[in-house]
Amino acid sequence: MKVFNKLDINPTNMNLYMEAVTHSSFTNENPNYPDYERLEFLGDAVVDLVVGHYLYEEFPHKPEGELTKMRAALVCESSLANAARRVSLGEYLLIGKGERGCGGANRSSNLADAWEAMVGAIYLELGVDAVRPLILRHIQPELEQVRKGHYGDYKTQLQELVQRHKEDSISYDIIREEGPDHAKSFTACVRINGVVRAEGTGKTKKEAEQNAACLTLIEMGAIEQ
């Protein structure tokens, strides 16, 4: 797979990497192909560890609470999906016909999950020393935003922006829930004065609302893409 050139790795266990790009919808249609959910579970922990370690060393004077917010901004769905897009991971996803027809190959939730699965596969084969620089390299734009202080509670930022006009109102709704109980994906929309401004997805309802708020702030020009 050409994606290995962008990742700058030389893997040998191709079965492991095929598993890392196999969505559960493809497995439902082709039972002999294991999906990436187990690798995603492992990769999620690896990403958390690598990013947490980096922040701990890079920002020695930041308190625990602020480091937690910084890490959350870097390991959220939108950040991980961006990392996947930078290596064109969506082009290699094996997904079911229905999921592909709904744009699943470019859906942020699928890309973020596949990125974590790929990280899990690389960690298993090549170890943490190989995966650490790879993770940090592909979230560099997000790291730069964090360095500038652009992280934290997007819902609060949006609320403060909207409330500059006292007559304006803001609300959130969970409009979709997908996936099995152990790997749920939620989609939230944000409405301003009753009009939907953006949708965001996440592994929790709170994360979905935060991502929706973030996309609305980007659309309004309040924060950078």
N, C-alpha and C positions, 0 to 999 in steps of 0.2 A: 504494500500500500504506500502511495506517495506521501501519505500523512507522516510516515516515519522520517522523511527528509525534513519536514517542517518541525518535527519534534526533536530532530537531531539525535536519534537513537538507532541502534542496530540490533533489533530483536531477533530471536530465533524461534520462540514458542508461538507459532502463528495461531494455533488453536486458542490460546489465551486471549490474543488480540481480536480474533473473530468474535469471541464471547463478549468482549468489551464494547463491541459496536452492534450487538444484537438486542433490539428492543423486544419487550414481552409480546407485542402484537405480532411480530414475525415468528416468535416461538409458538404462539397459538396456532399459526398456520403451518408451521414446520417443527413439529415436536422434537426432532432430533437435534435442534439447535438450542443450547442453553442460553437464557437471556443474561443481561449484564447486571441484574439486581444485586447479586452477591458481591461482585467486584465493585459496584457502586457503594455498597455499605463499607467496604474496606477503604476505598479511595476517599470517601467523605472524611474518615478519621485521619488519613494521611494528610489531606489538604489542611485540615484544622491544625494538626501538629506542626506542619511546616510553616504555615502563616503565623501561628502563635509564637513559635520559636523566633522567627524573623522579627516580629514586632517587639518581643521581649528584649532582644539584643539591640535593635535599631533605635528604640525609644526608651532608654533606661530611666528616664525621669517621669514617664507617664504612669498614672495610677492604674490599678487593676480595672476599674470601671471604664476608663477611657480606652484602654487596650481592648477590652471586650467589644466596645462599639466599633473600633477600628477593624477588628477581625471580622465582625459581622458584616461590615461593608465590603470586605474583600472576598468572603466566602459565600455571599448571597447568590441566589440563582442568576441574576443578571450578570454579575461579574464572571461566574464560571461559564455561562453561556457565551459571553464575549471571548473567553479564552478558547472555547471550542471553535468559534467562528474564525478565529485568527489562524487556525490550522486546517480550516475547511472540513472539520470532522463530520458535519452533516452530510457531506457527499458520500461518506462511507457507511452511514447508518443502515442497518438492515431492519426495515420496519414493514408492518403489514400493509396490505393494499389500502384498506380503509384509512389507516393512520396517515399513510403517505398522501392520500387524496385530500386529507384535511390539513395539509401543510406540516405534517409532523416532523419532517426532516429539518425544518428550520424553527421549530417551536422551542422556545427558551428552556422550558422544563426538560424536554428530551435532550437537548444539547448539554445542559448542565449535568444531568445524570450520566450521560455518555462520557463527559469529560472526567467525572469522578471515577467512572469505571475504567477508563484508560489509565488514569493515575494509579488505580489499584493494580492493574496489570503490569505496568512498568515497575511499580514498587516490588511486586512479587518476583519479577524476573531479574531486575537490575539493581534493586535496593534503594534505600533512602538517599544515598549520595548522588545517585543518578536522577532521581525524581525531584529533589529539592530545587536545583537551579531551573529545571523545566517549569515547575509550578510558578516560581517567582518571575521568570522571564515572560510568561504569557499573561500575567496580570499587571505588567508594568504601568499601563495607563491608569488603572485603578489605584495602584500604589502611589502614583504621582498625585492623584486627587486626594488621597488620604493625607499625604504629606502637606498638602495645602489646607487641610482642615475640613475638606468637603466629605464629611461622613456623619453618621448619626441618624437621628429620627426624622425621616423624610415627611412623615405624617404631620409632625409638629411644625416643620418648616412650611409645609403647604397650608396648614391651618393659619399660621401667622400671616402668610401672604394673602390668603383669601379674606381674612378678617380686617384687612386694611379698608375694605369696603363693607361697612356694617350690614348692608342689605343683602350681601352674598351669603350663600349657604353651601356646605360641603357634606357629603355623605359617602359611605362605602357599602358595597353589597358583595357577598360571595355568590358568584353566578355559575360556577362549575366546581364539581369535585370529581376527580378521576383517579384511577389506579386502585390497587388492593389496599387493605387496611394498613399494612405495614409500610407502604410506600405511596401514601396519598399525595396528590397534587391539587392545589386549590387555585382558582382564578377569581380575582376580585376586580371590580370596577370602581372608579371614583367618579362621583357626580358633583358638578358645581352648578348650583341653581337648577338642579334636576337634569342637567345635560351630561352624558357620559364623556369624560375627557380622556381616559386611558384605562387599559386593563393590565393587570400584572399577575404573574403566577408565582407560587412558592410552595414549599413543603408544609407550611403551616398557614393558617388563615392570616395571622399577623404578618408573616413575610410577604404573602400575596398583596396585602393592603399596602405595605411599605413599598413594594416594587411598583404598584400602581401609582402611588404618590410620587415616587421618584420619576417615573415616565412623564407624569403631568408637569412636574417642575422643569424637566428638560424641554417639554413642548412649550412651556411658558417662558423659556429663556432664563429661568432663575438659577439653574445650575448647568454645568457643561455636560455634554454627552460622555 
